Amino acid sequence: MNGFHLKVNMPLHLKRITFQSIRVQTQPEPKLLENSWLVFAPCESDDYSNCVLFAQIKALKSQEDQKSAVLGLKKLIQVAALGQQLKVHYDSKQCHELHEFKYKGKKRVIWRIRHGDIRLPFYYGHGKLIFLAGALSKRQDKLSKAEELTLEKEVKRYIDAEKKGELLLEPESSGTSSPSRR
C-alpha cells in the first residue's frame, strides 16, 4: 500500500479522524452520542500530524482519487457518529466485507467502504473504535495478495496493541465535545 510501513512491537499511535483533521471545516463536526463510533488511523509516531492514512491519500495518483478519499472519510465520520454498524447506512456495493483471515484463533474481518474509485478498508475495534487500515485505489475487483497481506499486517498490529493496552489515542483538542472512551 504505497510503500508506507509501520514499526512492529511498539505502541500504536492512533489519530482521530474528524472533519477538522480532513480539513472539511465548512460544516460542524457531527454530534457524538454515547454509542457513536470513533474513527482512527495509525501514525508513525506520537506526532499525530504524521498520519499514515493522510500520506496514503496524498500519494494517490489523481486529485480526483484524493477528493474521493476525503469525501469518503467525510461520510464515514457522519455515519460513525450515529452509532450503528456502518453497513446500515451504505448499500452492499459501498460497504461490505473486503477480506477475512484467521489470527490468534479467531476469524478477523476487514471491511471496506467504497467512494468513487477509492476503498477505505477498516476493522471494528473494541470500545466503538473504527481502525482505518489504509486508502486504496480500486482499479480491479479483487485485492492483490500484497494488498491483503499489508492490510492483515496493519490489523494484526492493531489487535496486538489493543490486547497489550498499547493503543495511544490522539488527545482530544480543547473545544471538542465527545464522550470519553478510554
Number of C-alpha atoms within 10 A of each C-alpha: 17 13 8 12 12 16 10 13 10 13 20 25 23 26 27 22 23 20 20 13 13 14 10 15 11 8 8 9 17 15 12 18 13 13 14 22 26 22 23 22 23 27 23 18 18 16 12 18 13 14 22 24 23 21 15 18 23 16 16 18 10 12 12 13 22 21 17 20 28 20 16 18 22 18 15 22 20 18 20 23 20 18 16 14 14 21 17 10 15 16 11 12 11 14 20 18 15 17 16 13 13 10 12 9 7 8 9 18 18 21 21 25 26 22 22 16 15 24 23 23 22 25 21 19 16 12 12 18 17 21 25 27 26 24 28 22 21 16 10 8 6 11 14 10 9 10 14 17 14 18 21 21 16 21 23 16 21 24 20 19 19 16 11 10 11 16 20 18 18 17 10 12 7 6 6 10 11 14 11 7 9 7
